[in-house]
Amino acid sequence: MHFDDIIIGGGLSGLVCGLRLQRAGRRCALVSTGQNAMHFSSGSFGLLGRLPDGTPVEEPLKAIPSLPQEHPYSKIGQLRMKEYMHAVKPLFSSCGVQLCGEEEKNSYMLSPTGTVRTAWLALSDVSLYGSMDFRPGEKALIVNLKGYLDFNTRFIAEGLEKKGMKCRIEAVELPEMERLRSNPSEMRSVNIARVMDKPDVVSSFAAAVQSRLEDEDTVVLPSVFGLGSGASIVSLRETIPANIIFVGTMPPSVPGIRSQLLLKKAFEAAGGTYLGGDKVTGAKMSEGHVESIFTENLGNTVRLEADNYILASGSFFSRGLWATPEKVLEPVFGLDVCSAPSRMDWYEKDFFATQEYIGFGVETDKSFHPSISGRTIDNLYASGSVIGGCNTLRLSCGAGVAIMTAFAVSDYITGK
Ligand SMILES: Cc1cc2nc3c(=O)[nH]c(=O)nc-3n(C[C@H](O)[C@H](O)[C@H](O)COP(=O)(O)OP(=O)(O)OC[C@H]3O[C@@H](n4cnc5c(N)ncnc54)[C@H](O)[C@@H]3O)c2cc1C
């Protein structure tokens, strides 16, 4: 089977890259093993929250010249970064994913543990604020579902009380949740969201919240609404007479899953071929060129061939990178990887420190071509968190790197 482009990995980076290529008139296939980081995300995108020395960043674009050469944004350059930053909201909106936030300025949000977190853009169910000292209102009613343990109401109350708000916590019991509640392991975000996708259940929930509302101006709810679409979120905001804030829960992430599904749907609607539940196991190479790739389901007899291949297989979490006791490796092509030579330098003993290995990944040239034993592979590109050279946790730039490199790679391929 021959395609113009084959993308390996269906996370944020692979989907954005595939979507742009497909919409540019190319014929793409995307092979993806399974879950990705979006299924566990906060619903917000970090572009650049801190510099390598820890200095907080308020305006990411202005801070790009301060990044080291090997950071993907330095390779893309400030001018193109600006163009891409402004193209993200329209692209996502065209897939039904509405984003909020300012393109050139970082915002702040309430984290699931009640602390303040920096964000660039966020799914529109997340409330973003312009200053770190934001206070959503005077009094908050924090509402959970009875028996749901993955929403830390006490932490959130503590966080808001530190901001001078008065908080009250309530739990709503709905008959529609009884089947889930009878087995605590079933009372998880995605299962709840499936029940909440029914308009009559959301209406009952909204009525229950309203009946508990006293003089609060703000209602804080867990992000367990809108798995299929954002309709229930809109309906809650329209019905409950208060400022509604949705706060992330423990994984899986309902807003993250919704976005992934909508991006995948848009890729397929544009004519892309999505080979889900399959895994690329290896490649046939010749003279610094990928000839074809093999997958677990298609076996060695059916070859997938393309003009270009995009490796968007993620970092350690998604098995895009592997670590053995001796070395870090990229398992599909055996690409050159930047990492510290001694295992002792891979990590800090302090559990809460930012770990060095997060910055490990595939080495690329300025156009995101990786290499094998120093030889550049001319028809292979790397995109997203499989790329090394930036510690996405330390710099708070995970989603940004995934999206910006996807834009850059798709532009290189289309010759833009
Ligand atoms: C748990 C977690 C939560 C995060 N939350 C946030 C957040 O809230 N905000 C933020 O800004 N950043 C966050 N990040 C950073 C994150 O890296 C990026 O946001 C981004 O989503 C990464 O996208 P990606 O497409 O590069 O990789 P991934 O999302 O990891 O996707 C890679 C995909 O490739 C597939 N794959 C791997 N190997 C193969 C193969 N051989 N064949 C076929 N498919 C393969 C995997 O199954 C997976 O679906 C988070 C990271 C993790 C690990």
The ligand as an SDF file (V2000), in Angstrom:
LIG
                    3D

 53 58  0  0  0  0  0  0  0  0999 V2000
    0.8180   11.6230   31.1970 C   0  0  0  0  0  0  0  0  0  0  0  0
    1.1580   12.8930   30.4830 C   0  0  0  0  0  0  0  0  0  0  0  0
    0.3480   14.0290   30.6440 C   0  0  0  0  0  0  0  0  0  0  0  0
    0.6730   15.2160   29.9840 C   0  0  0  0  0  0  0  0  0  0  0  0
   -0.1270   16.3270   30.1680 N   0  0  0  0  0  0  0  0  0  0  0  0
    0.1850   17.4760   29.5300 C   0  0  0  0  0  0  0  0  0  0  0  0
   -0.6460   18.6430   29.6790 C   0  0  0  0  0  0  0  0  0  0  0  0
   -1.6460   18.6170   30.3690 O   0  0  0  0  0  0  0  0  0  0  0  0
   -0.2690   19.7830   29.0230 N   0  0  0  0  0  0  0  0  0  0  0  0
    0.8690   19.8450   28.2400 C   0  0  0  0  0  0  0  0  0  0  0  0
    1.1620   20.8990   27.6760 O   0  0  0  0  0  0  0  0  0  0  0  0
    1.6390   18.7470   28.0730 N   0  0  0  0  0  0  0  0  0  0  0  0
    1.3460   17.5910   28.7060 C   0  0  0  0  0  0  0  0  0  0  0  0
    2.1350   16.4730   28.5320 N   0  0  0  0  0  0  0  0  0  0  0  0
    3.2930   16.5580   27.6340 C   0  0  0  0  0  0  0  0  0  0  0  0
    2.9700   15.7710   26.3370 C   0  0  0  0  0  0  0  0  0  0  0  0
    4.1460   15.1650   26.0020 O   0  0  0  0  0  0  0  0  0  0  0  0
    2.3810   16.6020   25.2160 C   0  0  0  0  0  0  0  0  0  0  0  0
    1.3520   17.4020   25.6750 O   0  0  0  0  0  0  0  0  0  0  0  0
    1.8410   15.8670   23.9790 C   0  0  0  0  0  0  0  0  0  0  0  0
    0.4900   15.4540   24.1320 O   0  0  0  0  0  0  0  0  0  0  0  0
    2.6830   14.7400   23.4650 C   0  0  0  0  0  0  0  0  0  0  0  0
    2.1850   14.3800   22.2050 O   0  0  0  0  0  0  0  0  0  0  0  0
    2.9120   13.3880   21.1970 P   0  0  0  0  0  0  0  0  0  0  0  0
    1.9710   13.2320   20.0580 O   0  0  0  0  0  0  0  0  0  0  0  0
    4.2820   13.8590   20.9280 O   0  0  0  0  0  0  0  0  0  0  0  0
    3.0830   11.9990   21.9610 O   0  0  0  0  0  0  0  0  0  0  0  0
    2.0260   11.0120   22.6270 P   0  0  0  0  0  0  0  0  0  0  0  0
    0.8300   11.7410   23.0840 O   0  0  0  0  0  0  0  0  0  0  0  0
    2.8010   10.2620   23.6340 O   0  0  0  0  0  0  0  0  0  0  0  0
    1.5600   10.0520   21.4370 O   0  0  0  0  0  0  0  0  0  0  0  0
    2.3730    9.0870   20.8690 C   0  0  0  0  0  0  0  0  0  0  0  0
    1.4990    8.0220   20.2160 C   0  0  0  0  0  0  0  0  0  0  0  0
    2.3250    7.1510   19.4450 O   0  0  0  0  0  0  0  0  0  0  0  0
    1.9070    5.8090   19.6230 C   0  0  0  0  0  0  0  0  0  0  0  0
    3.0430    4.9210   19.3180 N   0  0  0  0  0  0  0  0  0  0  0  0
    4.2120    4.7560   19.9950 C   0  0  0  0  0  0  0  0  0  0  0  0
    4.9930    3.8370   19.3760 N   0  0  0  0  0  0  0  0  0  0  0  0
    4.2940    3.4350   18.2680 C   0  0  0  0  0  0  0  0  0  0  0  0
    4.5720    2.4800   17.2340 C   0  0  0  0  0  0  0  0  0  0  0  0
    5.7030    1.7960   17.2020 N   0  0  0  0  0  0  0  0  0  0  0  0
    3.6350    2.2770   16.2820 N   0  0  0  0  0  0  0  0  0  0  0  0
    2.4550    2.9790   16.2830 C   0  0  0  0  0  0  0  0  0  0  0  0
    2.1580    3.8820   17.2660 N   0  0  0  0  0  0  0  0  0  0  0  0
    3.0630    4.1090   18.2320 C   0  0  0  0  0  0  0  0  0  0  0  0
    1.4780    5.7730   21.0830 C   0  0  0  0  0  0  0  0  0  0  0  0
    0.6310    4.6800   21.3430 O   0  0  0  0  0  0  0  0  0  0  0  0
    0.7640    7.1200   21.2120 C   0  0  0  0  0  0  0  0  0  0  0  0
   -0.5740    6.9910   20.8320 O   0  0  0  0  0  0  0  0  0  0  0  0
    1.8330   15.2780   29.1740 C   0  0  0  0  0  0  0  0  0  0  0  0
    2.6460   14.1390   29.0170 C   0  0  0  0  0  0  0  0  0  0  0  0
    2.3080   12.9610   29.6570 C   0  0  0  0  0  0  0  0  0  0  0  0
    3.2030   11.7730   29.4570 C   0  0  0  0  0  0  0  0  0  0  0  0
  1  2  1  0
  2  3  1  0
  2 52  2  0
  3  4  2  0
  4  5  1  0
  4 50  1  0
  5  6  2  0
  6  7  1  0
  6 13  1  0
  7  8  2  0
  7  9  1  0
  9 10  1  0
 10 11  2  0
 10 12  1  0
 12 13  2  0
 13 14  1  0
 14 15  1  0
 14 50  1  0
 15 16  1  0
 16 17  1  0
 16 18  1  0
 18 19  1  0
 18 20  1  0
 20 21  1  0
 20 22  1  0
 22 23  1  0
 23 24  1  0
 24 25  2  0
 24 26  1  0
 24 27  1  0
 27 28  1  0
 28 29  2  0
 28 30  1  0
 28 31  1  0
 31 32  1  0
 32 33  1  0
 33 34  1  0
 33 48  1  0
 34 35  1  0
 35 36  1  0
 35 46  1  0
 36 37  1  0
 36 45  1  0
 37 38  2  0
 38 39  1  0
 39 40  1  0
 39 45  2  0
 40 41  1  0
 40 42  2  0
 42 43  1  0
 43 44  2  0
 44 45  1  0
 46 47  1  0
 46 48  1  0
 48 49  1  0
 50 51  2  0
 51 52  1  0
 52 53  1  0
M  END
$$$$
